[in-house]
C-alpha cells in the first residue's frame, strides 16, 4: 500500500523530534537524510496524484453503500461517491480497494484471494449479486452502485452477516461420508468418470452466498435450506461412492417441508452464480429423486 | 444482529427493473393464478344466484354481456388464463428437467403466444358490444 510510506516517515520524524536537544553530528546528518528522502517521497506522491488528476476523464464513478451502526452519524445508511482512476482490466474489487487505500480507509468490505476462489466478496453491484473480483468495471454502466448483499443483515458498509448462510450449509452435512467401503483394506474408493462429470459443476461452489441472497423464497422463509446448501447436498447425494444408505439419509434431510420443495424455480440463483453452477437444475433433479424415493413404484 | 436497519425498497419490488425472465415468469404466474381463483369464485357466485328460473339465468347473462366493460374483462380473463396455461406447461418442463437452459426463451415464447392468441380473439369477444 502506497499510503504506508508517508505514515512511517511521520512516526520516525516525531521520534526524532523528541530527542533533538544536544544531538551528535552523525544523528543530525541522518535526520537530514531522512528529511531529504521524505521530501523526495512527497514529491513523487504529488506527481502521481497530479498525473491521476490529469487523467480525470479516465475515472470510474462508484457509488458505495456506507453504514456503521457503531458510529453516530453513520447510522443512517448513505451512498459515498468515489472517482477511481481506471486501468485496463480493473475489477470492482480493485476499484473498492483503491477507494479504501486512497480516499477513505474506513471503507469496509471482505476480500481475500481476488481470483474468485475464496468467495468473500459477493456484493450487490448495479442491481445484481456479483463476485466483485471477477466483475470487470468496463462491463458496468456508470455510476457503479455497490451495495451489500440483500436479504442479509448488514454489519458494516459492505459486510453482511453470513452466519445464517453457514448454518444452512452445515445443515446438509457438507462432507463425504459412507458405509459403502471397498473390500480390501487398502483399496481405493473409485468414482466413475461419468459420475464425476455429473457432480462436477456442483463441486465448484465457493460459499459466496450470492444465490441465497438472490432467492426470494429464502428471503421470506428463514428455514429454507437455500440453493447453495441444496447444491452441496446434491454434490454428495449424487456421488455414487456414498452408497444407497447415505443417499437415503441425505434425501430425508432434503425432502422436508423447508427443503427442496420450497424452490419455485425463479432461476435467480442460477443467473447470479459466479461459478455458473446450474443450481435450479440440481434442485429440480433432487425433487425428482425425492419423489422416486418415496413412491417406489418400481 | 440486533442493530440493523430496514433496507426498504432494495429488497422488494423497488428492484423490478432488474428482475430477470425467470423472476417475471414467477410473478406473472402467481398473479394470474390469483386472478383465476378470484374469477372462479365470482363465476360460481354469479351463476348460482341466477339459477332460480331459466328466465332469470338468461336475463343475468344478457345483462352482463350487454356491458362493454364485461367484454373487455373477458379479453383480460382469456389473456390471464392462456398465460397461466402456457407458463404452466413451461413449469412442467422445468420440473421434468427438460430444457432448463432455455427457460427464459420459453417464458418469452409463452408471452408472445399469449399476446397473439388474445389479439386474435378480440373481434370475437367484443362483437356487438360497442
HADDOCK unambig.tbl for C-alpha pairs under 7 A between the chains (distance, minus, plus):
assign (segid A and resid 69 and name CA) (segid B and resid 3 and name CA) 6.40 0.50 0.50
assign (segid A and resid 127 and name CA) (segid B and resid 18 and name CA) 6.20 0.50 0.50
assign (segid A and resid 150 and name CA) (segid B and resid 11 and name CA) 6.16 0.50 0.50
assign (segid A and resid 151 and name CA) (segid B and resid 11 and name CA) 6.65 0.50 0.50
assign (segid A and resid 153 and name CA) (segid B and resid 4 and name CA) 6.29 0.50 0.50
assign (segid A and resid 154 and name CA) (segid B and resid 4 and name CA) 6.28 0.50 0.50
assign (segid A and resid 266 and name CA) (segid B and resid 22 and name CA) 4.66 0.50 0.50
assign (segid A and resid 266 and name CA) (segid B and resid 23 and name CA) 4.91 0.50 0.50
assign (segid A and resid 266 and name CA) (segid B and resid 26 and name CA) 5.93 0.50 0.50
assign (segid A and resid 267 and name CA) (segid B and resid 22 and name CA) 5.34 0.50 0.50
assign (segid A and resid 268 and name CA) (segid B and resid 22 and name CA) 6.88 0.50 0.50
assign (segid A and resid 268 and name CA) (segid B and resid 23 and name CA) 6.77 0.50 0.50
assign (segid A and resid 281 and name CA) (segid B and resid 97 and name CA) 6.53 0.50 0.50
assign (segid A and resid 281 and name CA) (segid B and resid 100 and name CA) 6.65 0.50 0.50
assign (segid A and resid 284 and name CA) (segid B and resid 95 and name CA) 6.03 0.50 0.50
assign (segid A and resid 284 and name CA) (segid B and resid 97 and name CA) 6.58 0.50 0.50
assign (segid A and resid 285 and name CA) (segid B and resid 97 and name CA) 6.88 0.50 0.50
